[in-house]
Amino acid sequence: MNIFEEARALHGTIQMCGITQQEIAKRLGVSQSYVANKLRLLNFSSGMQEKIIEYGICERQARALLRIKDERVQESALAQIAERKMTVAEGEAFVEALCEKQEDKPSLRSDIDRGLASCLSLLRLYGTVTEHRVVESEKEIIFSVRLKP
């Protein structure tokens, strides 16, 4: 039985018997956190579940991947963990680094792009923009707008 089959069995038993995680944990002689951690695995899409089984990564690495919200990033991280044959600790550190990178504030460039897009939208509302251009170098970003008189 793989990790997802175990999780589905636990979930099914809880639903069928109308019991809590604590109650099933007591009946199985495990902790409630053990049950909760198993059930968390069901948050993966069926496609991700299949890939996790295919790549043969362990449950702890799989749970670490749940911290990544974007499934495409999850898939990429999963592939890298498997290809590099990362240990559990390496896989968790890798996911931690990815999550920190995603949580970073947007770059100055993305803030500027959003601001410029807003300005262009406002100008277009009045139908005056005929051309705009962005030229970026290491030292500056030049944004020019050509307007109808």
Buried (B, 14 or more C-beta within 10 A) or exposed (E): EEBBEBBBEBBEBBEEEEBEBEBBBBEEEEEBEBBEBBBBBEEBEEEBBEBBBEBEBBBEBBBBBBBBEEEEBBBEBBEBBBEEEBEBEEBBEBBEEBBEEEEEEEEEEEEBBEEBEEBBEEBEEEEEBEEBEEEEEEEEEEBEBEEEE
